Amino acid sequence: MQCRPHCGACCVAPAISQPFFGMPRGKPAGETCVHLDRERRCQLFGDPRRPQCCGQFLAEPAVCGDNREQALALLAALEHDTRPAGVEGA
């Protein structure tokens, strides 16, 4: 599946635990990445400073649903369900 225009759910819902360009403390789950523009496109796409986990993410119906709202809910649930025990918000 192709990423849908104006979505950016994968740049909001998941946490990124490693520091990366522009976000030296990583990105908490539910926080919008600083590199997501007004059109909800990643400004680090194709840039070597983009986190490896972002480059490996593949849009697919199981995590993206039929629209942005479903994608945010599905990705948030996946983030919650895979959070290590003892991590805040678990």
C-alpha positions in Angstrom: 0.0 0.0 0.0 1.1 3.6 -0.6 1.2 6.1 2.2 -2.0 8.2 2.0 -1.6 11.9 1.5 -2.0 14.2 4.5 -1.8 11.3 7.1 1.5 11.3 9.0 0.1 9.0 11.7 3.4 7.0 11.7 5.1 10.3 12.6 2.8 10.9 15.6 1.7 7.6 17.3 4.9 5.6 17.8 7.7 6.5 20.2 11.3 6.7 19.0 13.5 5.9 21.9 16.8 6.9 20.3 17.9 10.5 19.9 17.9 11.8 16.3 18.4 15.0 14.4 16.1 17.7 15.8 14.9 15.5 18.7 17.8 14.8 21.0 15.7 13.0 23.5 13.9 10.9 21.0 10.1 11.2 20.4 7.5 10.2 22.9 4.4 8.2 21.7 1.7 10.6 20.6 4.0 13.5 20.1 4.3 14.9 16.6 7.8 14.6 15.1 9.4 18.0 14.5 10.1 17.0 10.9 6.4 16.5 10.0 5.4 19.5 7.8 2.0 21.2 7.4 1.1 18.8 4.7 2.0 15.9 7.1 5.0 14.8 5.1 8.4 13.8 6.5 11.0 16.5 5.8 13.7 13.9 6.5 12.5 11.4 3.9 15.6 10.3 2.0 17.9 12.1 4.4 20.5 10.0 6.2 19.6 11.7 9.5 16.1 10.1 9.3 15.8 7.4 12.1 16.3 3.9 10.8 13.0 2.8 12.3 11.2 5.4 10.2 12.9 4.2 7.0 11.9 0.6 7.8 8.2 1.4 8.4 5.9 0.0 5.7 2.4 1.3 5.2 0.0 -1.6 5.3 -3.7 -1.9 6.0 -3.2 -3.7 9.3 -1.6 -0.6 10.8 -2.9 2.2 8.6 -6.6 1.3 8.4 -8.8 3.1 5.9 -8.0 6.7 7.1 -5.8 8.8 9.2 -8.0 8.4 12.3 -7.9 4.7 12.1 -4.1 4.8 11.5 -3.6 6.9 14.6 -5.8 4.5 16.7 -4.2 1.3 15.3 -0.6 2.6 15.7 -1.3 3.9 19.2 -2.7 0.5 20.2 0.3 -1.3 18.7 2.6 1.1 20.6 0.8 0.4 23.8 0.7 -3.4 23.3 4.4 -3.6 22.6 5.7 -1.2 25.2 8.1 -2.9 27.6 6.9 -3.6 31.1 7.8 -0.8 33.6 7.9 1.9 30.9 5.7 4.9 31.7 2.2 4.7 30.2 2.2 0.9 30.2 
